[in-house]
C-alpha cells in the first residue's frame, strides 16, 4: 500500500487553500487507501490485510470526524448569519423595506428589457 494515499493531510489549510479543499483532499486520500486495499487484497496475508484494513478504517474515521467538524462549523456560521439578519431587520425595518423595493424595481427593469 502506498503511504502517500493513506496519510491524511494536516487540519490547518495551507495559504490559499480552503477547508473545503482540505476536506476534499482528505476524502481523496481515503478513497485512494480503499483502492489500494482492494488491489492488495489478492496478494496479502491475513496480517497484511488486517494492517491495511486498520489503516483504511483510521483514515475513514479521521475523514468522518473532519466532515463532522466542517458541517458543525457551517451550521454555526449559518446560525450566526441568520441571527445577525434577524437583528438587523428588527432594528432597521425601513432600511430592509427600502432595499427590497430597490431590488424589486431593478428586477422589473431587467425583466422588461428583454
C-alpha positions in Angstrom: 0.0 0.0 0.0 1.3 3.4 -0.8 1.9 5.7 2.2 1.1 8.8 0.1 -2.6 8.0 -0.3 -3.0 6.5 3.2 -1.9 9.6 5.0 -4.3 12.4 5.9 -3.3 16.0 5.4 -3.0 18.4 8.3 -6.0 20.1 9.6 -4.5 23.5 9.1 -5.1 24.6 5.5 -2.1 26.0 3.6 -2.3 29.6 2.5 -4.9 30.0 -0.3 -6.4 26.6 0.5 -9.9 26.5 2.0 -11.2 24.0 4.5 -13.3 22.5 1.7 -10.2 21.9 -0.4 -8.5 20.2 2.6 -11.6 18.0 3.2 -11.8 17.0 -0.5 -8.1 16.1 -0.4 -8.6 14.0 2.7 -11.6 12.3 1.1 -9.5 11.5 -2.0 -6.8 10.1 0.3 -9.4 7.8 1.9 -10.7 6.7 -1.5 -7.1 6.1 -2.6 -6.5 4.0 0.6 -9.6 1.9 -0.2 -8.4 1.4 -3.7 -5.0 0.3 -2.5 -6.7 -2.1 -0.1 -8.8 -3.7 -2.8 -5.8 -4.0 -5.1 -3.6 -5.6 -2.4 -6.3 -8.0 -1.0 -5.5 -10.7 -3.5 -1.7 -10.6 -2.7 -1.7 -10.1 1.1 -1.7 -12.4 4.0 -4.1 -12.2 6.9 -1.7 -9.9 8.8 -1.2 -7.6 5.8 -5.0 -7.5 5.3 -5.6 -6.6 8.9 -2.9 -3.9 8.8 -4.3 -2.4 5.6 -7.9 -2.6 6.9 -6.9 -0.8 10.1 -5.1 1.9 8.1 -8.2 2.5 5.9 -10.5 2.5 8.9 -8.3 5.0 10.7 -8.3 7.3 7.6 -12.0 7.0 7.2 -12.5 7.8 10.9 -10.4 10.9 10.6 -12.2 12.0 7.4 -15.5 11.4 9.0 -14.6 13.5 12.0 -13.3 16.3 9.8 -16.5 16.1 7.8 -18.5 16.4 11.1 -16.3 19.4 12.1 -16.8 21.2 8.8 -20.5 20.5 8.9 -20.8 21.8 12.5 -18.8 25.0 11.7 -21.0 25.6 8.6 -24.2 25.2 10.6 -22.8 27.6 13.3 -21.9 30.2 10.7 -25.3 29.9 9.1 -27.0 30.3 12.5 -24.9 33.4 13.3 -25.7 34.9 9.9 -29.4 34.2 10.5 -29.3 35.8 13.9 -27.5 38.9 12.5 -30.0 39.3 9.7 -32.9 39.0 12.1 -31.4 41.5 14.5 -30.7 43.9 11.6 -34.3 43.5 10.3 -35.7 44.2 13.8 -33.5 47.3 14.4 -33.9 48.8 10.9 -37.1 47.7 9.2 -37.2 50.7 6.9 -33.8 50.0 5.5 -34.8 46.5 4.7 -38.1 47.7 3.2 -36.2 50.2 1.0 -33.7 47.6 -0.1 -36.4 45.2 -1.0 -38.2 48.0 -3.0 -35.0 48.8 -4.9 -34.3 45.2 -5.7 -37.9 44.8 -6.9 -37.6 47.9 -9.1 -34.3 46.6 -10.6 -35.7 43.2 -11.2 -38.7 44.8 -13.0 -36.3 46.9 -15.1 -34.2 43.9 -16.1 -37.2 41.8 -16.9 -38.8 44.5 -19.1 -35.6 44.9 -21.1 -36.0 41.5 -22.7 
